Amino acid sequence: INYYSRVQFVNSKVHGRTPNDIRFYFYYDYLLAHPEIQSVMLTDMRDVEILNNPFEVMEAIGDNLYVGLDYPFFVDASSNGWTHGVISSCFGKAEAISTAARLHPFVNAGVIGGKRHLILGLLHRITSYLDTTKSWQNCNMGAVTLVIHRYFIDRLYGGYPIQSGFKMEMPGPQGV
């Protein structure tokens, strides 16, 4: 824990939801309680490594929703069968990814950043989608995929310089 000297660990109850899903409620509540936070980077802790200041890069590029992409493993939103299964199981077959979404990259819930207003809007929609699921299901990847492709695709920025290739063992720093 000493390694993460600037990280604040908060003990919270998960109300029967999976940790992967409940984190979006925690993020949302925390941001609502802290209006002084204007730029946000939400990441997984176990398999994401931050090499440089992402806020400098986001400021230079502009007001976008910065999201990790699972390339080269999944080239578009239709190429990950597991996520399709999650969407169908959690939200019903009617929620299948549209043809238009198949033209866009496959997003990952492990790296999400942007300005406060975009992140709050994103988290509001994600938690609203999760509210329709059973608490024991692990539906966050489906919710993130559906929400970004339905409501934020025009604001999406993924890949370099925010992110290097996931599990690609790229030599040297490739992005932040």
Rosetta constraint file for C-alpha pairs under 8 A:
AtomPair CA 1 CA 5 HARMONIC 7.05 0.50
AtomPair CA 14 CA 18 HARMONIC 7.29 0.50
AtomPair CA 14 CA 19 HARMONIC 7.02 0.50
AtomPair CA 14 CA 22 HARMONIC 6.16 0.50
AtomPair CA 16 CA 135 HARMONIC 5.87 0.50
AtomPair CA 16 CA 136 HARMONIC 6.34 0.50
AtomPair CA 17 CA 21 HARMONIC 6.35 0.50
AtomPair CA 17 CA 22 HARMONIC 5.77 0.50
AtomPair CA 17 CA 135 HARMONIC 4.62 0.50
AtomPair CA 17 CA 136 HARMONIC 5.35 0.50
AtomPair CA 17 CA 137 HARMONIC 7.34 0.50
AtomPair CA 17 CA 138 HARMONIC 7.91 0.50
AtomPair CA 18 CA 22 HARMONIC 6.07 0.50
AtomPair CA 18 CA 135 HARMONIC 7.23 0.50
AtomPair CA 18 CA 136 HARMONIC 6.15 0.50
AtomPair CA 18 CA 137 HARMONIC 6.95 0.50
AtomPair CA 18 CA 138 HARMONIC 5.99 0.50
AtomPair CA 19 CA 23 HARMONIC 6.06 0.50
AtomPair CA 20 CA 24 HARMONIC 7.87 0.50
AtomPair CA 20 CA 138 HARMONIC 6.75 0.50
AtomPair CA 20 CA 140 HARMONIC 6.40 0.50
AtomPair CA 21 CA 25 HARMONIC 7.67 0.50
AtomPair CA 21 CA 130 HARMONIC 7.45 0.50
AtomPair CA 21 CA 138 HARMONIC 6.26 0.50
AtomPair CA 21 CA 139 HARMONIC 6.49 0.50
AtomPair CA 21 CA 140 HARMONIC 5.08 0.50
AtomPair CA 22 CA 26 HARMONIC 6.46 0.50
AtomPair CA 23 CA 27 HARMONIC 6.05 0.50
AtomPair CA 24 CA 28 HARMONIC 6.12 0.50
AtomPair CA 24 CA 123 HARMONIC 6.38 0.50
AtomPair CA 24 CA 126 HARMONIC 7.33 0.50
AtomPair CA 24 CA 127 HARMONIC 6.54 0.50
AtomPair CA 25 CA 29 HARMONIC 6.10 0.50
AtomPair CA 25 CA 123 HARMONIC 7.56 0.50
AtomPair CA 25 CA 127 HARMONIC 6.25 0.50
AtomPair CA 26 CA 30 HARMONIC 5.95 0.50
AtomPair CA 27 CA 31 HARMONIC 6.16 0.50
AtomPair CA 27 CA 123 HARMONIC 7.57 0.50
AtomPair CA 28 CA 32 HARMONIC 6.20 0.50
AtomPair CA 28 CA 120 HARMONIC 6.53 0.50
AtomPair CA 28 CA 123 HARMONIC 5.79 0.50
AtomPair CA 28 CA 124 HARMONIC 7.08 0.50
AtomPair CA 29 CA 33 HARMONIC 6.19 0.50
AtomPair CA 30 CA 34 HARMONIC 6.22 0.50
AtomPair CA 31 CA 35 HARMONIC 6.53 0.50
AtomPair CA 31 CA 37 HARMONIC 7.00 0.50
AtomPair CA 31 CA 116 HARMONIC 7.89 0.50
AtomPair CA 31 CA 120 HARMONIC 7.36 0.50
AtomPair CA 32 CA 120 HARMONIC 7.94 0.50
AtomPair CA 37 CA 116 HARMONIC 6.92 0.50
AtomPair CA 38 CA 115 HARMONIC 5.79 0.50
AtomPair CA 38 CA 116 HARMONIC 4.84 0.50
AtomPair CA 39 CA 55 HARMONIC 7.07 0.50
AtomPair CA 39 CA 113 HARMONIC 7.58 0.50
AtomPair CA 39 CA 114 HARMONIC 5.78 0.50
AtomPair CA 39 CA 115 HARMONIC 4.49 0.50
AtomPair CA 39 CA 116 HARMONIC 5.47 0.50
AtomPair CA 40 CA 113 HARMONIC 5.27 0.50
AtomPair CA 40 CA 114 HARMONIC 5.46 0.50
AtomPair CA 40 CA 115 HARMONIC 6.12 0.50
AtomPair CA 40 CA 116 HARMONIC 6.40 0.50
AtomPair CA 40 CA 119 HARMONIC 7.27 0.50
AtomPair CA 41 CA 54 HARMONIC 7.72 0.50
AtomPair CA 41 CA 111 HARMONIC 7.25 0.50
AtomPair CA 41 CA 112 HARMONIC 5.79 0.50
AtomPair CA 41 CA 113 HARMONIC 4.11 0.50
AtomPair CA 41 CA 114 HARMONIC 6.66 0.50
AtomPair CA 42 CA 110 HARMONIC 7.31 0.50
AtomPair CA 42 CA 111 HARMONIC 5.86 0.50
AtomPair CA 42 CA 112 HARMONIC 5.10 0.50
AtomPair CA 42 CA 113 HARMONIC 5.96 0.50
AtomPair CA 43 CA 48 HARMONIC 6.67 0.50
AtomPair CA 43 CA 109 HARMONIC 7.88 0.50
AtomPair CA 43 CA 110 HARMONIC 4.98 0.50
AtomPair CA 43 CA 111 HARMONIC 4.57 0.50
AtomPair CA 43 CA 112 HARMONIC 6.41 0.50
AtomPair CA 44 CA 48 HARMONIC 5.75 0.50
AtomPair CA 44 CA 110 HARMONIC 4.81 0.50
AtomPair CA 44 CA 111 HARMONIC 6.78 0.50
AtomPair CA 45 CA 49 HARMONIC 7.70 0.50
AtomPair CA 48 CA 110 HARMONIC 7.41 0.50
AtomPair CA 48 CA 111 HARMONIC 7.74 0.50
AtomPair CA 50 CA 54 HARMONIC 7.87 0.50
AtomPair CA 50 CA 176 HARMONIC 5.98 0.50
AtomPair CA 51 CA 173 HARMONIC 7.08 0.50
AtomPair CA 51 CA 175 HARMONIC 7.74 0.50
AtomPair CA 51 CA 176 HARMONIC 5.10 0.50
AtomPair CA 52 CA 175 HARMONIC 7.79 0.50
AtomPair CA 52 CA 176 HARMONIC 4.61 0.50
AtomPair CA 53 CA 57 HARMONIC 7.22 0.50
AtomPair CA 53 CA 176 HARMONIC 6.45 0.50
AtomPair CA 54 CA 58 HARMONIC 6.16 0.50
AtomPair CA 54 CA 162 HARMONIC 6.71 0.50
AtomPair CA 54 CA 176 HARMONIC 5.72 0.50
AtomPair CA 55 CA 59 HARMONIC 5.95 0.50
AtomPair CA 56 CA 60 HARMONIC 6.28 0.50
AtomPair CA 57 CA 61 HARMONIC 6.19 0.50
AtomPair CA 57 CA 161 HARMONIC 7.49 0.50
AtomPair CA 57 CA 162 HARMONIC 7.23 0.50
AtomPair CA 57 CA 176 HARMONIC 7.92 0.50
AtomPair CA 58 CA 62 HARMONIC 5.90 0.50
AtomPair CA 58 CA 63 HARMONIC 7.36 0.50
AtomPair CA 58 CA 64 HARMONIC 7.76 0.50
AtomPair CA 58 CA 66 HARMONIC 7.82 0.50
AtomPair CA 58 CA 114 HARMONIC 7.09 0.50
AtomPair CA 58 CA 162 HARMONIC 7.94 0.50
AtomPair CA 59 CA 63 HARMONIC 7.38 0.50
AtomPair CA 63 CA 114 HARMONIC 6.83 0.50
AtomPair CA 63 CA 115 HARMONIC 6.55 0.50
AtomPair CA 63 CA 155 HARMONIC 7.88 0.50
AtomPair CA 64 CA 114 HARMONIC 6.02 0.50
AtomPair CA 64 CA 115 HARMONIC 7.53 0.50
AtomPair CA 64 CA 118 HARMONIC 7.78 0.50
AtomPair CA 64 CA 155 HARMONIC 4.97 0.50
AtomPair CA 64 CA 156 HARMONIC 6.05 0.50
AtomPair CA 64 CA 157 HARMONIC 6.17 0.50
AtomPair CA 65 CA 112 HARMONIC 7.18 0.50
AtomPair CA 65 CA 113 HARMONIC 5.99 0.50
AtomPair CA 65 CA 114 HARMONIC 5.07 0.50
AtomPair CA 65 CA 115 HARMONIC 7.74 0.50
AtomPair CA 65 CA 118 HARMONIC 6.74 0.50
AtomPair CA 65 CA 119 HARMONIC 7.58 0.50
AtomPair CA 65 CA 152 HARMONIC 7.47 0.50
AtomPair CA 65 CA 155 HARMONIC 5.48 0.50
AtomPair CA 65 CA 156 HARMONIC 4.95 0.50
AtomPair CA 65 CA 157 HARMONIC 5.86 0.50
AtomPair CA 66 CA 111 HARMONIC 7.62 0.50
AtomPair CA 66 CA 112 HARMONIC 5.52 0.50
AtomPair CA 66 CA 113 HARMONIC 4.79 0.50
AtomPair CA 66 CA 114 HARMONIC 5.86 0.50
AtomPair CA 66 CA 156 HARMONIC 6.14 0.50
AtomPair CA 66 CA 157 HARMONIC 4.84 0.50
AtomPair CA 66 CA 158 HARMONIC 5.66 0.50
AtomPair CA 66 CA 162 HARMONIC 7.41 0.50
AtomPair CA 67 CA 107 HARMONIC 6.44 0.50
AtomPair CA 67 CA 108 HARMONIC 6.72 0.50
AtomPair CA 67 CA 109 HARMONIC 7.51 0.50
AtomPair CA 67 CA 111 HARMONIC 5.40 0.50
AtomPair CA 67 CA 112 HARMONIC 4.51 0.50
AtomPair CA 67 CA 113 HARMONIC 6.44 0.50
AtomPair CA 67 CA 156 HARMONIC 6.94 0.50
AtomPair CA 67 CA 157 HARMONIC 6.30 0.50
AtomPair CA 67 CA 158 HARMONIC 5.12 0.50
AtomPair CA 67 CA 159 HARMONIC 7.75 0.50
AtomPair CA 68 CA 107 HARMONIC 5.84 0.50
AtomPair CA 68 CA 108 HARMONIC 5.12 0.50
AtomPair CA 68 CA 109 HARMONIC 7.15 0.50
AtomPair CA 68 CA 110 HARMONIC 6.71 0.50
AtomPair CA 68 CA 111 HARMONIC 4.83 0.50
AtomPair CA 68 CA 112 HARMONIC 6.56 0.50
AtomPair CA 68 CA 158 HARMONIC 5.65 0.50
AtomPair CA 68 CA 159 HARMONIC 6.47 0.50
AtomPair CA 68 CA 162 HARMONIC 7.93 0.50
AtomPair CA 68 CA 163 HARMONIC 6.42 0.50
AtomPair CA 69 CA 105 HARMONIC 6.72 0.50
AtomPair CA 69 CA 106 HARMONIC 5.77 0.50
AtomPair CA 69 CA 107 HARMONIC 4.64 0.50
AtomPair CA 69 CA 108 HARMONIC 5.53 0.50
AtomPair CA 69 CA 158 HARMONIC 5.95 0.50
AtomPair CA 69 CA 159 HARMONIC 6.17 0.50
AtomPair CA 69 CA 163 HARMONIC 7.91 0.50
AtomPair CA 69 CA 165 HARMONIC 8.00 0.50
AtomPair CA 69 CA 166 HARMONIC 7.75 0.50
AtomPair CA 70 CA 74 HARMONIC 5.75 0.50
AtomPair CA 70 CA 75 HARMONIC 7.56 0.50
AtomPair CA 70 CA 106 HARMONIC 6.00 0.50
AtomPair CA 70 CA 107 HARMONIC 6.29 0.50
AtomPair CA 70 CA 108 HARMONIC 6.23 0.50
AtomPair CA 70 CA 165 HARMONIC 7.41 0.50
AtomPair CA 70 CA 166 HARMONIC 6.13 0.50
AtomPair CA 71 CA 75 HARMONIC 5.75 0.50
AtomPair CA 71 CA 105 HARMONIC 7.99 0.50
AtomPair CA 71 CA 106 HARMONIC 7.50 0.50
AtomPair CA 71 CA 165 HARMONIC 6.32 0.50
AtomPair CA 71 CA 166 HARMONIC 6.83 0.50
AtomPair CA 72 CA 165 HARMONIC 7.18 0.50
AtomPair CA 72 CA 166 HARMONIC 7.97 0.50
AtomPair CA 74 CA 79 HARMONIC 5.42 0.50
AtomPair CA 74 CA 80 HARMONIC 6.11 0.50
AtomPair CA 74 CA 105 HARMONIC 7.68 0.50
AtomPair CA 74 CA 106 HARMONIC 6.12 0.50
AtomPair CA 75 CA 79 HARMONIC 6.52 0.50
AtomPair CA 75 CA 105 HARMONIC 5.83 0.50
AtomPair CA 75 CA 106 HARMONIC 6.37 0.50
AtomPair CA 76 CA 101 HARMONIC 7.86 0.50
AtomPair CA 76 CA 102 HARMONIC 5.57 0.50
AtomPair CA 76 CA 103 HARMONIC 6.28 0.50
AtomPair CA 76 CA 104 HARMONIC 5.36 0.50
AtomPair CA 76 CA 105 HARMONIC 4.05 0.50
AtomPair CA 76 CA 106 HARMONIC 4.73 0.50
AtomPair CA 77 CA 97 HARMONIC 7.35 0.50
AtomPair CA 77 CA 101 HARMONIC 6.03 0.50
AtomPair CA 77 CA 102 HARMONIC 4.95 0.50
AtomPair CA 77 CA 103 HARMONIC 7.29 0.50
AtomPair CA 77 CA 104 HARMONIC 6.07 0.50
AtomPair CA 77 CA 105 HARMONIC 5.45 0.50
AtomPair CA 77 CA 106 HARMONIC 4.22 0.50
AtomPair CA 77 CA 107 HARMONIC 7.32 0.50
AtomPair CA 77 CA 145 HARMONIC 7.82 0.50
AtomPair CA 78 CA 84 HARMONIC 7.51 0.50
AtomPair CA 78 CA 97 HARMONIC 6.84 0.50
AtomPair CA 78 CA 101 HARMONIC 7.51 0.50
AtomPair CA 78 CA 102 HARMONIC 5.11 0.50
AtomPair CA 78 CA 106 HARMONIC 7.56 0.50
AtomPair CA 79 CA 106 HARMONIC 7.75 0.50
AtomPair CA 80 CA 84 HARMONIC 6.61 0.50
AtomPair CA 80 CA 106 HARMONIC 7.83 0.50
AtomPair CA 81 CA 85 HARMONIC 6.23 0.50
AtomPair CA 82 CA 86 HARMONIC 6.32 0.50
AtomPair CA 83 CA 87 HARMONIC 6.11 0.50
AtomPair CA 83 CA 141 HARMONIC 6.75 0.50
AtomPair CA 83 CA 142 HARMONIC 5.96 0.50
AtomPair CA 84 CA 88 HARMONIC 6.14 0.50
AtomPair CA 84 CA 96 HARMONIC 6.87 0.50
AtomPair CA 84 CA 97 HARMONIC 7.45 0.50
AtomPair CA 84 CA 142 HARMONIC 7.54 0.50
AtomPair CA 85 CA 89 HARMONIC 5.95 0.50
AtomPair CA 86 CA 90 HARMONIC 5.79 0.50
AtomPair CA 86 CA 91 HARMONIC 7.95 0.50
AtomPair CA 86 CA 138 HARMONIC 7.89 0.50
AtomPair CA 86 CA 139 HARMONIC 6.30 0.50
AtomPair CA 86 CA 141 HARMONIC 7.58 0.50
AtomPair CA 86 CA 142 HARMONIC 5.73 0.50
AtomPair CA 87 CA 91 HARMONIC 5.39 0.50
AtomPair CA 87 CA 92 HARMONIC 6.69 0.50
AtomPair CA 87 CA 93 HARMONIC 7.49 0.50
AtomPair CA 87 CA 95 HARMONIC 6.69 0.50
AtomPair CA 87 CA 96 HARMONIC 6.63 0.50
AtomPair CA 87 CA 139 HARMONIC 7.36 0.50
AtomPair CA 87 CA 142 HARMONIC 4.84 0.50
AtomPair CA 87 CA 143 HARMONIC 7.45 0.50
AtomPair CA 88 CA 92 HARMONIC 4.41 0.50
AtomPair CA 88 CA 93 HARMONIC 4.64 0.50
AtomPair CA 88 CA 94 HARMONIC 7.65 0.50
AtomPair CA 88 CA 95 HARMONIC 6.69 0.50
AtomPair CA 88 CA 96 HARMONIC 6.54 0.50
AtomPair CA 89 CA 93 HARMONIC 7.63 0.50
AtomPair CA 90 CA 133 HARMONIC 5.82 0.50
AtomPair CA 90 CA 134 HARMONIC 7.70 0.50
AtomPair CA 90 CA 137 HARMONIC 7.17 0.50
AtomPair CA 90 CA 139 HARMONIC 6.01 0.50
AtomPair CA 90 CA 142 HARMONIC 7.61 0.50
AtomPair CA 91 CA 95 HARMONIC 6.01 0.50
AtomPair CA 91 CA 132 HARMONIC 7.67 0.50
AtomPair CA 91 CA 133 HARMONIC 7.02 0.50
AtomPair CA 92 CA 96 HARMONIC 7.66 0.50
AtomPair CA 97 CA 101 HARMONIC 6.15 0.50
AtomPair CA 97 CA 102 HARMONIC 7.17 0.50
AtomPair CA 97 CA 146 HARMONIC 7.28 0.50
AtomPair CA 98 CA 102 HARMONIC 6.61 0.50
AtomPair CA 99 CA 103 HARMONIC 7.15 0.50
AtomPair CA 100 CA 104 HARMONIC 7.48 0.50
AtomPair CA 101 CA 149 HARMONIC 5.96 0.50
AtomPair CA 104 CA 149 HARMONIC 7.93 0.50
AtomPair CA 106 CA 145 HARMONIC 7.63 0.50
AtomPair CA 107 CA 144 HARMONIC 7.86 0.50
AtomPair CA 107 CA 145 HARMONIC 6.30 0.50
AtomPair CA 108 CA 141 HARMONIC 7.09 0.50
AtomPair CA 108 CA 144 HARMONIC 7.77 0.50
AtomPair CA 108 CA 145 HARMONIC 7.72 0.50
AtomPair CA 109 CA 140 HARMONIC 7.43 0.50
AtomPair CA 109 CA 141 HARMONIC 6.01 0.50
AtomPair CA 109 CA 144 HARMONIC 6.32 0.50
AtomPair CA 113 CA 119 HARMONIC 7.09 0.50
AtomPair CA 114 CA 118 HARMONIC 6.40 0.50
AtomPair CA 114 CA 119 HARMONIC 6.17 0.50
AtomPair CA 115 CA 119 HARMONIC 6.32 0.50
AtomPair CA 116 CA 120 HARMONIC 5.95 0.50
AtomPair CA 117 CA 121 HARMONIC 6.21 0.50
AtomPair CA 118 CA 122 HARMONIC 6.06 0.50
AtomPair CA 119 CA 123 HARMONIC 5.96 0.50
AtomPair CA 120 CA 124 HARMONIC 5.98 0.50
AtomPair CA 121 CA 125 HARMONIC 6.37 0.50
AtomPair CA 122 CA 126 HARMONIC 6.13 0.50
AtomPair CA 122 CA 147 HARMONIC 7.23 0.50
AtomPair CA 122 CA 148 HARMONIC 7.60 0.50
AtomPair CA 122 CA 152 HARMONIC 7.90 0.50
AtomPair CA 123 CA 127 HARMONIC 5.95 0.50
AtomPair CA 124 CA 128 HARMONIC 6.10 0.50
AtomPair CA 125 CA 129 HARMONIC 6.19 0.50
AtomPair CA 125 CA 147 HARMONIC 6.53 0.50
AtomPair CA 126 CA 130 HARMONIC 6.17 0.50
AtomPair CA 126 CA 140 HARMONIC 7.74 0.50
AtomPair CA 126 CA 143 HARMONIC 5.63 0.50
AtomPair CA 126 CA 144 HARMONIC 6.15 0.50
AtomPair CA 126 CA 147 HARMONIC 6.36 0.50
AtomPair CA 127 CA 131 HARMONIC 5.99 0.50
AtomPair CA 128 CA 132 HARMONIC 6.98 0.50
AtomPair CA 129 CA 133 HARMONIC 7.32 0.50
AtomPair CA 129 CA 143 HARMONIC 6.04 0.50
AtomPair CA 130 CA 139 HARMONIC 6.83 0.50
AtomPair CA 130 CA 140 HARMONIC 7.18 0.50
AtomPair CA 130 CA 143 HARMONIC 6.67 0.50
AtomPair CA 133 CA 137 HARMONIC 7.05 0.50
AtomPair CA 133 CA 139 HARMONIC 7.53 0.50
AtomPair CA 139 CA 143 HARMONIC 6.15 0.50
AtomPair CA 140 CA 144 HARMONIC 5.95 0.50
AtomPair CA 141 CA 145 HARMONIC 6.02 0.50
AtomPair CA 142 CA 146 HARMONIC 6.10 0.50
AtomPair CA 143 CA 147 HARMONIC 5.96 0.50
AtomPair CA 144 CA 148 HARMONIC 5.98 0.50
AtomPair CA 145 CA 149 HARMONIC 6.05 0.50
AtomPair CA 146 CA 150 HARMONIC 5.89 0.50
AtomPair CA 147 CA 151 HARMONIC 5.70 0.50
AtomPair CA 147 CA 152 HARMONIC 7.07 0.50
AtomPair CA 148 CA 152 HARMONIC 4.68 0.50
AtomPair CA 148 CA 153 HARMONIC 5.68 0.50
AtomPair CA 148 CA 156 HARMONIC 7.81 0.50
AtomPair CA 149 CA 153 HARMONIC 5.09 0.50
AtomPair CA 152 CA 156 HARMONIC 6.29 0.50
AtomPair CA 158 CA 162 HARMONIC 6.87 0.50
AtomPair CA 158 CA 163 HARMONIC 7.16 0.50
AtomPair CA 159 CA 163 HARMONIC 4.84 0.50
AtomPair CA 159 CA 164 HARMONIC 6.40 0.50
AtomPair CA 159 CA 165 HARMONIC 7.58 0.50
AtomPair CA 160 CA 164 HARMONIC 5.92 0.50
AtomPair CA 160 CA 174 HARMONIC 7.18 0.50
AtomPair CA 160 CA 175 HARMONIC 5.49 0.50
AtomPair CA 161 CA 174 HARMONIC 6.93 0.50
AtomPair CA 161 CA 175 HARMONIC 4.02 0.50
AtomPair CA 161 CA 176 HARMONIC 6.25 0.50
AtomPair CA 162 CA 175 HARMONIC 5.13 0.50
AtomPair CA 162 CA 176 HARMONIC 5.19 0.50
AtomPair CA 163 CA 174 HARMONIC 7.06 0.50
AtomPair CA 163 CA 175 HARMONIC 5.21 0.50
AtomPair CA 163 CA 176 HARMONIC 6.16 0.50
AtomPair CA 164 CA 168 HARMONIC 7.96 0.50
AtomPair CA 164 CA 170 HARMONIC 7.46 0.50
AtomPair CA 164 CA 174 HARMONIC 5.10 0.50
AtomPair CA 164 CA 175 HARMONIC 5.64 0.50
AtomPair CA 164 CA 176 HARMONIC 7.84 0.50
AtomPair CA 165 CA 169 HARMONIC 7.92 0.50
AtomPair CA 165 CA 170 HARMONIC 7.17 0.50
AtomPair CA 170 CA 174 HARMONIC 7.14 0.50
